[in-house]
Amino acid sequence: MSIPKQLKPRLICKSSSEYFPVETYRFQGSDGGLLDIEYEAIFPKDKIVKRPPGMWRYREALPFPVEAEPVSFGEGFTPMPRVNVHGHGIFLKQEQLFPSGSYKDRGATLLVSHAKRIGVQHCVEDSSGNAGSAIAAYCARAGITCDIYLPASTSPAKIAQISAYGARLRLIPGSREATADAVMNAATSSYYASHVWNPFFFHGTKTFAYEIWEQLGFRAPDAVVLPVGNGTLLIGTAIGFEELLKAGEIEKLPKIFGVQAELCAPLLGSEPSKTDRIEVTPSQQTIAEGIAVARPPRGQQILEVLRRCNGRVLCVGENEIIASLRHMCRQGFFIEPTSAATLAAIPKVFRDKAWQSEYREPIVVSLCSGHGLKASEKVAEISQTRPV
Ligand SMILES: Cc1ncc(COP(=O)(O)O)c(C=O)c1O
């Protein structure tokens, strides 16, 4: 099969309509707008299936030169067993099995590969823990130094992991937003390897969609259930399926359900079909620390994506998260509370009859997003107490 000639990827700031070469160190447009990558993904299946089972098998769909060497541990192509989650049969991607223990490695391998290619020697990143661990791991592999900004309340295992990789820790008192504000100063003078601002990150997470497509026998599922904090997996997954649709590889987009914790649910009040506005709602501390993002910078983009995918936001309470964690651990899935939050929403997905009427037995895919070892003390505490 002959491969069509691809256009060179470039960065675009949609709010100011500016274009930048991908080699730039800037992370926003001149009006402070968010950057995206303009790129045409192609899927030469005959080549893809002959490559090792990892996310770099989709080389022609990634904005990184096909001939260049990525910074990689051979990650991806995570198993996708069929599992009974709260009484419903779904496919469950084992994203906790990535080298640093969460799906964030999908974004980190592409972002750090790109950073290395353009000559970055030092970078900064802010995170609730897992994106910081992923960036620190790949920077260690690439020989790039990094400073990782974290809320001081981050799970001790994540702090220990980041420090072990040799990253410099910057622990910030207060909320996740206080940490995001603190990194901004540093980001003006260092490369900002942000999983939120840097679009290379979600062009890595989009491989989650490609793998589902391939593992289902080159077809799309009916629905995907994802966590939403900053939306890096949700935006990436939607881009991935939209690229497959555009390339004629699937016939329609799956419905996307985004899951938030009731105690921090800025997207819940903003039903995607009705508004572009993100509700600024008071938020409280939740055990699902990975999705505790009260002001997601890409909030509007998340709503646009959900609208295009006929999606919805669902919320789960702390007791539902705890029950879900116990349920999953008792089946052998050792996951962190944030992962359990996503799976706590599965009964609500199946209770929503409106979308299911079209399908006899809908194909639903979700994931274990982070490993239990990331928050082992919390998991132990929850699993040893009696259910409420
Ligand atoms: C385990 C886990 N799951 C889900 C998320 C949600 O992330 P996002 O919405 O930014 O993709 C995070 C973010 O840190 C996480 O650590």
Ligand as a Chemical Component Dictionary entry (heavy atoms), coordinates in Angstrom:
data_LIG
# 
_chem_comp.id                   LIG 
_chem_comp.type                 NON-POLYMER 
_chem_comp.pdbx_formal_charge   0 
_chem_comp.three_letter_code    LIG 
# 
loop_
_chem_comp_atom.comp_id 
_chem_comp_atom.atom_id 
_chem_comp_atom.alt_atom_id 
_chem_comp_atom.type_symbol 
_chem_comp_atom.charge 
_chem_comp_atom.model_Cartn_x 
_chem_comp_atom.model_Cartn_y 
_chem_comp_atom.model_Cartn_z 
_chem_comp_atom.pdbx_ordinal 
LIG C1 C1 C 0 -4.763 7.680  38.225 1  
LIG C2 C2 C 0 -5.331 8.857  37.480 2  
LIG N1 N1 N 0 -6.472 8.692  36.824 3  
LIG C3 C3 C 0 -7.043 9.724  36.166 4  
LIG C4 C4 C 0 -6.488 10.992 36.134 5  
LIG C5 C5 C 0 -7.194 12.071 35.384 6  
LIG O1 O1 O 0 -6.389 12.818 34.564 7  
LIG P1 P1 P 0 -6.750 13.652 33.282 8  
LIG O2 O2 O 0 -8.177 14.035 33.304 9  
LIG O3 O3 O 0 -5.878 14.832 33.356 10 
LIG O4 O4 O 0 -6.448 12.804 32.116 11 
LIG C6 C6 C 0 -5.279 11.197 36.800 12 
LIG C7 C7 C 0 -4.603 12.505 36.790 13 
LIG O5 O5 O 0 -3.623 12.748 37.433 14 
LIG C8 C8 C 0 -4.684 10.103 37.487 15 
LIG O6 O6 O 0 -3.539 10.248 38.156 16 
# 
loop_
_chem_comp_bond.comp_id 
_chem_comp_bond.atom_id_1 
_chem_comp_bond.atom_id_2 
_chem_comp_bond.value_order 
_chem_comp_bond.pdbx_ordinal 
LIG C1 C2 SING 1  
LIG C2 N1 SING 2  
LIG C2 C8 DOUB 3  
LIG N1 C3 DOUB 4  
LIG C3 C4 SING 5  
LIG C4 C5 SING 6  
LIG C4 C6 DOUB 7  
LIG C5 O1 SING 8  
LIG O1 P1 SING 9  
LIG P1 O2 DOUB 10 
LIG P1 O3 SING 11 
LIG P1 O4 SING 12 
LIG C6 C7 SING 13 
LIG C6 C8 SING 14 
LIG C7 O5 DOUB 15 
LIG C8 O6 SING 16 
# 
